[in-house]
């Protein structure tokens, strides 16, 4: 009888621990770290003490907080996403466009040169 009770208690302990880690796992997979992850972890663990209210808050926060490293990745990758050859092609196209605007070359010449640059 004691063994059955211990197995039953162990089962529920595992379920509770799994539930505690749900908001933490969601936050980690979304890239949330630092103080935000700590806050979610504390709220999740306190959910055991406060009948789940703080656990629900932790789940909501893990779903709505925007991770800082997404923002940093976006701003850091903007300048490096264009290869040097593509950048040179872009500059050539801009110069061709300026020549066309000034009337130095015709629309046909512009389209022909543009096609050469884009194929290369």
PyMOL commands that set and color helices and strands:
alter all, ss='L'
color gray80, all
select helices_A, chain A and resi 2-29+35-46+53-64+68-77+84-102+107-119
alter helices_A, ss='H'
color red, helices_A
deselect
rebuild
show_as cartoon
